[in-house]
Amino acid sequence: MAFESLSEKLQNVFKNLRSKGRLTEADVKAALKEVKLALLEADVNFKVVRRFVKSVQEQAIGQDVMNGLNPGQMVIKIVNDQLVELMGSETSELPVNGSGLTVYMMVGLQGAGKTTTAAKLAGKLKSKGKNPLLAACDVYRPAAIAQLQVNGEKQGVEVFSMGDKKSPVDIAKGALEHAKSNGQNVVILDTAGRLHVDEGMMQELADIKEQVEVNATVLVVDAMTGQDAVNVSETFQEKVGIDGVILTKLDGDARGGAALSIREVIGKPIYFVGMGEKLSDLEQFYPERMASRILGMGDVMSLIEKAEAQIDEEKAREMEKKFKKAEFGFDDYLESMEQMKNMGGLQSVLSMLPGIGGKMKELESMIDEKDMMHKEAIILSMTPQERANPSLLNVSRKNRIAKGCGLDISEVNRLVKQFEQAKKMMKKMPGLMGGKGGKRGGFKLPF
């Protein structure tokens, strides 16, 4: 998971700070030395690390932090605030042309996930009421057009193509004319990537920008390339000029240094981050939420938004009533497992809960996808009556279920025990089952 190693190291540093009654200047400097090493190991740009640590140290020692009621927590707050500032302070939205057609040009190196991200962005905009058009301007990479068409179909978005014989500039112009004629209000140009930055590639992008009015040039970079992602961003900014960045594969990079470096180095915002394969996994980038994740304080707001997007409100109300009446059955358990999958899986949900950040490695060993499949097989081997009324499950029924799903009876017993524990936990946590009339109510966290 993103920032996993950094989060774990930082939490260890802050644990030591919190354990001290009061802090000396030496305590702060020693802690910040550890913070500096943690950031460098996370592949954060060296100059960025140096400025960051200097700024934190000035505030931590320059204020009345040493004599505060809880100096350790005050230092953590300063680090949190500086992380937010480092990543841009405020959430940046893609610019929109209020008087007509909005055009986004997607640029980047081959392999960064540009074509997939273009389609995800189109789907995201469509879900917000826009009518986007994807334009296939990559005429070089084999099957690039076909890939965009497949991805566009998945999102229910039209793809404009003129084949691979026309120039990218002509295709971009044609896409704009097509959009104007068909009532589409956003055009996303999927341009060609290269295995490395070259002059021909940059000139082609400059030609498109010269011939077509582009509202935002969006650079797509692979977070897993670390410092290379920052270097690529600098080059594109210098040669073509970019308005912002989409960082892909952040879920696969335990370090996350690129996310912490790009804004500071090139002065451009991160619009979105890719946290998986699904459309919902292209997440708006919120600096304050990302800082909270890094420091192990969770990201409850993003978790709530994911839950609201994936969980049917009417079903959630029905589920809430069942919990209150202690009528929670195995069918509901199955539905909760399905909701968990839709929200990115148990690992993704856990990473957003406060206090979990530094314990992810420990928890990962306990999260077994095969085990989830076994549970599903066990439940599907029960009769509808047994799923609705778990108290019917005596020894002979459990033996029959075990034979039906090809598993040992011990696994059946374990699931039944876990189910009863989950049922008790849900009854004790009414706050997660729904709000009290507020906007954030009407959903439940699936377990």
Secondary structure, DSSP 8 states (H G I E B T S, - for coil): -TTHHHHHHHHHHHHHHHTSSS--HHHHHHHHHHHHHHHHHTT--HHHHHHHHHHHHHHHHHSTTTTSSSHHHHHHHHHHHHHHHHTTSS-------TTS-EEEEEE--TTS-HHHHHHHHHHHHHHTT--EEEEE---SSTTHHHHHHHHHHHHT-EEE---SSS-HHHHHHHHHHHHHHTT--EEEEE----SS--HHHHHHHHHHHHHS--SEEEEEEEGGGTHHHHHHHHHHHHHT--SEEEEE-GGG-SS-HHHHHHHHHH---EEEEE-SSSGGGEEE--HHHHHHHHTT---HHHHHHHHHHHS-HHHHHHHHHHHHTT---HHHHHHHHHHHHHTT-HHHHHHTSTT-GGGHHHHHTT--HHHHHHHHHHHHTS-HHHHH-GGG--HHHHHHHHHHHT--HHHHHHHHHHHHHHHHHHHH-GGGT--SSSTT-S-----
